[in-house]
Amino acid sequence: MVTNQEKGFLGFSKVQVASAVAILFHVIGLLGIFFNKNFFIQASSLNLLLMFLLIIYTHKDKNRSFCIFLLLAVVIGIVAEIIGTRTGFLFGTYEYGAALGLSFFKVPLIIGINWFIVIYCCGVSINIILNKMVDRLTEITENKKPIIKLLSVVIDGATLAVLFDWLMEPVAIKLGYWKWAGSGGIPFYNYVCWFGLSVILLFIFHKLQFEKKNKFALHLLMIQVMFFLLLRTLL
């Protein structure tokens, strides 16, 4: 059976190739921020775009449902950010800097890609990590597997997404990706909105029928967690 472990380059699997590339570029970015900060901050959008392309490269069975989820995640993410930056109704009062490139209504387009990456990686990771646990719990609770899986993916995945945002926020502010109004502190309301929007996107993720076992997504999430954890500690 063909999986995303199929040969990618020089006998290595697609997941191995993509993971190696992701590690390489995050290490280069980490070092670059300390030695040539302005250049590498400006290149952040290109790194996000590369991670997006690696997800596409490793994702098995790019069917219609996957394309619909991708499009909805990008569009909903950008629309939510436009509402947030223009009204403060979502996330709080904040604005983006120029570091993330081309913008639409003052929201960098790459932010839509970032919403897809975060939600996809969190959704897939929860599927991988909790799959055996959910199957075992299903046996105990008399075959209520669909409900259990829905709650696991949506609630646990949204919690994971919020934790990732909590880790990323201080770093993004220091690098000038965006800034908050007033004292510049990150409002708790931001995390509430992140959770709510993540629940919506992960519900769509769960309901649409496409392959959700891409191990590269789990690897990428761990790589980005380590990347932001190091920056949060060292900056």
N, C-alpha and C positions, 0 to 999 in steps of 0.2 A: 504494500500500500504506500502511496506517495504521501509524504508529510513534509513539514517545513524543515525536517532534518535532511532532505535531499541534498545532493552535492551542489555546492555553490562555487568554490574556487580552490584549485590545487588540492582537491580531495576533501576539503573541509566542508562541513554542512553550512547551510545558509545562516543558521542561528550562530554558529561559531564565527563565521566571517563577520556578520553584523555586530556581534558582541565585541569582537576585537577592534573593529572600526570605531564603535561607540566609546570604548575605553580609551583608545588612542586619542580621539578628538577631545574627550573630556579632560584627559591629562594635559594635552597641549593647551586647552583653554584655561585650565587651572593655573598652570605655570605662566601662561601668557598674561593673565590678569595681574600678576605680580611684577612682570618685567616690561610689559608694554600695554598697560591697562586700557588706554583709549582705543587702540586698534582692536583688541580682543573683545571689548564691550560692544563695539560696532559690529563685530562679526558674530555676535550671539544669535541673531536671526538666521544666519546661514547654518549654524550648528543645529538649531531647532529644525530647520528645513531638512538637513541631512538625516536627523533622527526620524523624521516623518517618512522620508524615502526608505530608510532601513526597515521601518515597520511594514511598509507596503511590500518591500522586497521579501520579507520573511513570512508575511501573512499567507496562509494557505487558502485557496478557494475564494478568490476575490469576486464574490457573486453580487447580485443586485442589492441584497440586504446590507452587505458590508458597505457598499458605495453609498447607500441611503444613510446609514449610521454616520459614516465619515462626513457627508455633506451636512447632516443635521447638527452634528457636534460642532463643526466649524461655524455654521451660520448662527446657531443658538448662542454659542460662545461670544461671537462678535456683537450680535444684537444686545446681549446682556451687558457687555462692556460699554457699548454706546449709551445704553440707558443709564448705566452707572456713572460714566464720566460726565454726561450732560445733565443729569437730574439728581444724582446722589441717592436715588431710590433703591438701587442695588449696590451692595458692597460698602457704600459710604462716599465721602467726597474725596476724590483723587483725580490725578491726571497723569498721562503717560509722557515720558521724555522722548527725545528723538533717537535714542539708541537702537530701538527695535525696528527701524526702517519704515517702509511705505505704510501710510495710514489711511483709514477711511473714517470720516467724522472723528478724527483725532484718536482713533484706536488702531494700533498697528495690526495689519492683517495677519501677521505671524501669531498673534494672540489666539486667533481662531484655531490655527494649527496646534498651538500649545494645549488648548482645551481638549482637542481630539486626542493628543498624545497622552495627557494625564488621565483622562477618563478611560481610554482604551487600555493603558497599562495597568491601571487600578482594577478595572473589570476583569481583564485576563488573569492578573495575578491572584485575585480572590478566587477565580474559577480554579486555578491550578492548586493553590494552597489549601483551599477548603473542600476540594472535590471528594476526597476520601472521607473526610469528616462528615460531610453532608450525606454521602451514601450510607454511612454507618448510622447516622441519626434517622435516616429515612426508614431503616429496618425497625428501629425502636418505635417510631411514631406511625406505623402502619401505612407506609407508602404515601406520605404527604410531601413527596420530593419536590414537586413544582413550587409549592409555597415556600418551603425551606430554602430552596435555591434562589428564589426571587429575593427573599429577605436577606440572604447571605450576600448576594452580589450587590444589591442596591444599598443596604444599610452599611455593611462592612466596607464595601467599595467606596461609598461616599465619605465614610470616616477616614479611610486611608487617603483619599484625595484632600481632605481638609488638613490632615497631618502633614501631607506633602506641602501644601500651601503655607502652613505655619512655619515649616522649615525654610521655605524659599523666600518668604516675604522680606525679612530683614536684609537678606543678601541683595535682593532685587532693588530695594530702596537705596542701599549703599552704592550700588553700581549705576544708579540713575535710570533704571528702567521705568519706574513710576514713583510718584510721591503722594503722600496724604496731606490733606489740608490741616490747618491749625498747627498744633505742635509737631505734627508729622507722625504721631503714634498710630499704630495699626488698630482700628476699631474692632471690637468683638463682633459687631454686626457683619463685618466682612466675612468672618468664618461661618456665621449663620447662613449667609447668602451662598457661600461656596458649598455648604452642605446641601442646601435646598436645590441648587442648580445641578449639583452632582447626582442627587437622587433622581431628578428628571432624566438626565442623560444616561444614567446607568439603568434606569427602567427601560429606556429605548434600547440600550445595548443588550439587555437580557432578553427582551421580547423579539428582537429581530433575529432571524435564523442565519447565522454564519459561524464559521470556525472561531473558537474562543480558546485555543490551546497553544498560542504562540509563545514559546519559552523566551524568545528574545524580549518580549514585553516585560516579563519579570526581571530579566537581566538589566534592561534599560532603566526600570524603576529603581533597582538597587544602585546602579551606577549614578543616576541623578541624585538619589538620596545621599550617597557618599560625597558627591561633588558639592552639593549645597551645604552639607554638614561641615566639610572641611573649610569652605569659604566662610561660613557663619562663625567658625571657630577662629580662623586666621585673619579675617579682614578687620 
